[in-house]
Amino acid sequence: MLKQKGRANAALALLLLASFALACSQLKELGKKGGGSDVNKLVQEAKDDLDAVEKIQDDNEDRVTKINQAENANDAAEVKKQLNEAIEAIDKGLERGNSAVDKIDRASQLETDTTYKEYLSFKAQAFRKQVEAFKKLREAAVIERDNFGKGGDAEKKAIADFRKAYNDYKKLLSEAKDLHRKADEIARKNPDKIKA
């Protein structure tokens, strides 16, 4: 049962890196008309971190195909190898993503314009929720890797653990979307101060 569900779960979990890069791409458009140099420097460094996330994602684009091929060949060793490499890439992406979020958070604390400060604060909160969500989905990839082909109770537990991790992921993404909407509303109402 895990084998069939595993294919969908592995593909979903491994699309995490692509999802993370896509979700963070909004941050790359952050900017302020004018603005303090320290704030702008932090925002630029956050953009650089997100460029690194995109590169990691690009470098791992064919990972899902490799996992599916190994699953189709019933090659548990190759599935685990590919999942290990995917988890390593996810970890690198999350590290750079966390760095970007931290920089946006620090920029929001340095900003003196209350409108832009509030905008950055909501964006930082939203990205933190997304990072937390992606960590939950990463857990699902680990579950798949550790239980692929075991059968019995291990498979049942893995399926239940995956479902919980995935439900947590969806809930956290929903919360992040609400925070992004609040930030985007501020930007929409203040185009003279925020370009988004």
N, C-alpha and C positions, 0 to 999 in steps of 0.2 A: 504494500500500500504506500509506503514512504517513497518507493522507487518511482511510482507514477506521480504522486503528489510532489515528490522531490524535484522532478524536472521543472515543474511550474514554480515551486518554492525557490529553487536554486536560481532560476532565471530572474525571478522577482527580486531576490536578495542581491543578486549581482548587478542588477540595474541601479542599485543604490548609488554607486559612484556617479553614474550619468545623472541620476535624479538630483544628487547633491550639487553637481556642477550647474545644472539647469536652475535649481532653486536659488543658488547663490548668484546667478547671473544678474539678477535684479540689482544687486549691490554694486555691480560694475558701473551702473548708470548714476550712482549717487554723485551729487555735486552741489556746490553752492555758488551762487553768483557772488563774487567777492570772497569773503571768508578769511579766517585766520590761517596763517601758514602752518601752525602746528596741527590744526584740524585737517586742513587739506593734505598735509603730509601723511597723517594717519589713514585718511580715506584712500590716498594713493597706494599706501603699503597694503591696505586691505584688498584693493583691486589686484595688486601683484600676487598676493596669496591666492586669490581666486583664479588668476591666470594659471598658477601652478596646479590647482585642482583640475582645471580643464585639461591641462597637459596629461595629468595622471589618467583622467577619464579617457582621453584619446588613445593613450598607450595601452589601455585595457579594453578597447572596444570589442575585440573579438573573443573575449573571455567566455561569454555565455555560449557561443557556438562551440567552443572547445569543450565546455562542460557537457553540453547536450550530446556531442559526438562520443565523449567518454561514457556517458550514461547509456547511450544506445548500444555501445560495444560492451556494456556491463563491466567496464574497467574501473573498479572501485579505487584502485591506486591513483589512476589518472584523475578521476573526479576529485579526490581528496587533494591531489597536487594543485589542480586548477583552483579549487576553493581556497586553499592556503594562499596562493598567489593573489587571488581576488581579495581576500581578507587583509592581506598585507597592503594592497593598493588602497583599499577602503580606509585603513588606518592612517596611511600617509595623507589621503584626501581629507580625512576628518581633522588631522593635526593642522593642516594648512587652513581648513575651514574655521576651526576654533580660533586660530590666530587672527583671521580676518574679522571674526565676530568680536573678539577682544579689542581689536583696534577701533572698530566702529563704536563700541561701547565707551572706550576711552575718549574718542573724539566727541561723543555726546556729552561727556562730563566736562570737557574743555570748552565747548562751544558757549558763547555768551548770548547769541541770539536765541531767545526762548523758543521760537517756532522751529528753527532748524535743530535745536537741541532736542525738542520733543520728537521731531521726525526721526532723528538718528537713534534716539532711545527706543522708539517702537521698532525700528528696523533691527536693532541689536537684539531686542527681546524675541522678535520673530525668528531671526536666524539661530538664536540659542535653542529655541523650540525645535527648529528643523534639525539641528545637529543632534539634539537629544533623540529625535525621531529616527534619524539615520543610525544612531547607535543601537536602537531597538531592532532595526532591520538587520544590522550587522550580526546581532545575536542569532537571528534566524539562519544566516549563512553558516555560522559556527555549528548550530544544531544540525544542519544538513550535512556538513562535513564530518562531524563526529559520529553520526548515526547512519550514514548511507550504507545500505546493504546489511544491517545488523538483524533486522526482523524482530518479531515478537514485541515484548513490552518496550524495548528501546525505541522501536519505530513509533509505537502509540504515544509514548511520552514526547518524542521529538515532534510529532504532528501537533500535539496539544501545546507544546512550548512554542512552536512556530506560530500557531494561530494567535496565542497570547501576544507574542512579540509583534506580530503584524497588526493586531487590533490596537496595541499601544502606539505603534507607528502612525496609524491612521488618525488616532485621536490627537496626537501631538501635532501632526501636520495641519489638522483642522484649526487647532489653537493658533498655530503660526500664521495661517491664512488670515485669521481675524486680526492679528496684530499688523500684518502687512497692509490690510485694508485701512486700518486706522492711520498708518503712516502715509499711505498713498492719498488718503483724503486730505491730510495736512498739506501734502505737496500740491494737490490739485487746487486747493484754496489759496496757495501762496506761491504762484509761479515766479513771482518777482524775487523770492528768497531761495527757492529750491528748484533745481532742475532734476527731474526724475524720469 
